[in-house]
Amino acid sequence: TAPDVRLSTQSVAFSDTDLDGQDTGTVTITNDGTEAVQLDFPANRSDTPFSTNRSDETLSIAPGSEIGLQAQFRPQEPDVFGEQLTIETNSSFTPTVSLSLSGTGLGAAIDVDQSFDFGELATGERANGRILITNDGTESVTLDPTVESNSAGFVVESAQFDSGISLDPGESRFLS
């Protein structure tokens, strides 16, 4: 028979990983055929949190032999990620093998709507504005904003800042 490739698993589900953290999974690739098999691994990409230790590599596995493939998950933003890694082979039985990769990046992601218009004001007039703060992340966050005045006549006055602002994932709050 010809080369015949088998993966020890069809998917790697990485543990929930903090931003800039890393989790690694190992998959064994076995040649169950009677001839050597050639594997062509895709290059790692910068637009995904997944990578492997065999980026853009071509190698051969002898009949009855195996190699290890390490897959890494390094999230740079909080989100749920999934990707299919496809490895090309010279086997007529298995011309490609695919490995499903999934993981969740944990962390708070604060989105602040900073656009508001006070309109035209005469000297000495006051106007109020509201800022919407949203936690788009996967973890709760507590904000302790700094309240400052500047020389352009803007002042932030709010007792809301005294004890910090806690936002659960998906929660929003207006500050005025």
LOPAFI-956469 format. One line per 8 residues: number of its first residue (from 1); for each residue x, y, z of C-alpha. Coordinates in nm, 2 decimals, decimal comma. Last residue first. Layout:
<recs>
NUM) X Y Z  ...
</recs>
This chain:
<recs>
176) -2,18 6,21 3,30  -2,08 5,85 3,29  -2,29 5,60 3,10  -2,24 5,23 3,18  -2,21 4,92 2,96  -2,20 4,55 3,05  -2,10 4,28 2,79  -1,85 4,12 3,03
168) -1,91 4,27 3,38  -1,82 4,63 3,45  -1,70 4,77 3,78  -1,64 5,15 3,80  -1,41 5,29 4,07  -1,49 5,40 4,42  -1,48 5,78 4,39  -1,52 5,80 4,01
160) -1,90 5,82 4,01  -1,88 6,13 4,23  -1,84 6,33 3,91  -1,71 6,66 3,80  -1,51 6,66 3,47  -1,39 7,01 3,38  -1,33 7,16 3,04  -1,23 7,52 3,01
152) -0,94 7,48 2,77  -0,68 7,48 3,05  -0,75 7,13 3,14  -0,93 6,96 3,43  -0,85 6,60 3,53  -1,04 6,31 3,67  -0,83 5,99 3,66  -1,04 5,68 3,60
144) -1,04 5,38 3,84  -1,18 5,11 3,62  -1,28 4,77 3,75  -1,30 4,49 3,50  -1,50 4,17 3,46  -1,37 3,91 3,22  -1,47 3,81 2,86  -1,42 4,15 2,69
136) -1,65 4,40 2,52  -1,67 4,60 2,85  -1,86 4,92 2,75  -1,81 5,28 2,85  -2,06 5,54 2,73  -1,96 5,90 2,79  -2,22 6,16 2,88  -2,21 6,54 2,83
128) -2,32 6,83 3,04  -2,32 7,20 2,94  -2,22 7,51 3,13  -2,23 7,87 3,04  -1,96 8,11 3,18  -1,86 8,24 2,83  -2,13 8,16 2,58  -2,17 7,80 2,46
120) -2,21 7,66 2,11  -2,28 7,29 2,10  -2,16 7,05 2,37  -2,10 6,78 2,11  -2,03 6,42 2,20  -1,80 6,16 2,07  -1,59 5,96 2,32  -1,77 5,63 2,30
112) -1,53 5,42 2,51  -1,48 5,05 2,44  -1,30 4,85 2,71  -1,17 4,50 2,64  -1,13 4,29 2,95  -0,95 3,97 2,92  -0,96 3,60 2,82  -0,87 3,46 2,48
104) -1,08 3,15 2,40  -0,95 2,86 2,20  -1,01 2,64 1,90  -0,79 2,44 1,65  -0,94 2,18 1,41  -0,67 1,96 1,25  -0,70 1,86 0,89  -0,52 1,59 0,68
96) -0,48 1,62 0,31  -0,40 1,38 0,03  -0,52 1,09 0,26  -0,55 0,76 0,07  -0,34 0,89 -0,24  -0,07 1,00 0,00  0,16 1,28 -0,11  0,05 1,49 0,18
88) -0,10 1,84 0,24  -0,16 1,97 0,59  -0,47 2,17 0,67  -0,51 2,36 0,99  -0,87 2,46 1,05  -0,93 2,76 1,27  -1,14 2,87 1,57  -1,12 3,17 1,80
80) -1,35 3,30 2,08  -1,26 3,65 2,18  -1,05 3,87 2,41  -0,75 4,01 2,22  -0,39 3,91 2,16  -0,45 3,54 2,20  -0,15 3,30 2,19  -0,25 2,94 2,11
72) 0,03 2,70 2,01  0,02 2,38 1,81  0,30 2,13 1,86  0,33 1,85 1,60  0,50 1,53 1,70  0,63 1,28 1,45  0,55 0,92 1,37  0,69 0,61 1,21
64) 0,54 0,29 1,07  0,65 0,38 0,72  0,90 0,66 0,72  0,78 1,02 0,77  0,91 1,29 0,53  0,93 1,66 0,59  0,82 1,99 0,43  0,81 2,30 0,66
56) 0,62 2,62 0,62  0,57 2,64 1,00  0,64 2,31 1,18  0,64 2,43 1,54  0,28 2,54 1,50  0,08 2,87 1,52  -0,26 2,99 1,63  -0,35 3,34 1,74
48) -0,44 3,43 1,38  -0,35 3,73 1,15  0,03 3,68 1,18  0,02 3,36 0,98  0,22 3,04 1,04  0,33 2,88 0,71  0,14 2,57 0,59  0,29 2,22 0,65
40) 0,37 2,00 0,36  0,40 1,63 0,46  0,57 1,36 0,26  0,49 1,00 0,33  0,73 0,71 0,32  0,59 0,39 0,19  0,42 0,09 0,36  0,13 0,30 0,52
32) 0,04 0,37 0,88  0,24 0,70 0,88  0,16 0,86 1,21  0,11 1,23 1,31  0,11 1,28 1,68  -0,07 1,60 1,81  0,06 1,82 2,09  -0,12 2,11 2,24
24) 0,02 2,44 2,37  -0,13 2,73 2,57  0,01 3,08 2,57  -0,05 3,41 2,75  -0,05 3,75 2,58  -0,41 3,78 2,67  -0,52 3,52 2,92  -0,59 3,17 2,79
16) -0,91 2,96 2,82  -0,77 2,61 2,76  -0,70 2,50 2,40  -0,93 2,27 2,22  -0,72 2,06 1,98  -0,90 1,87 1,71  -0,88 1,56 1,49  -0,67 1,36 1,73
8) -0,38 1,12 1,70  -0,36 1,22 1,33  -0,32 0,95 1,07  -0,14 0,94 0,73  -0,13 0,65 0,49  0,16 0,61 0,25  0,10 0,36 -0,03  0,00 0,00 0,00
</recs>
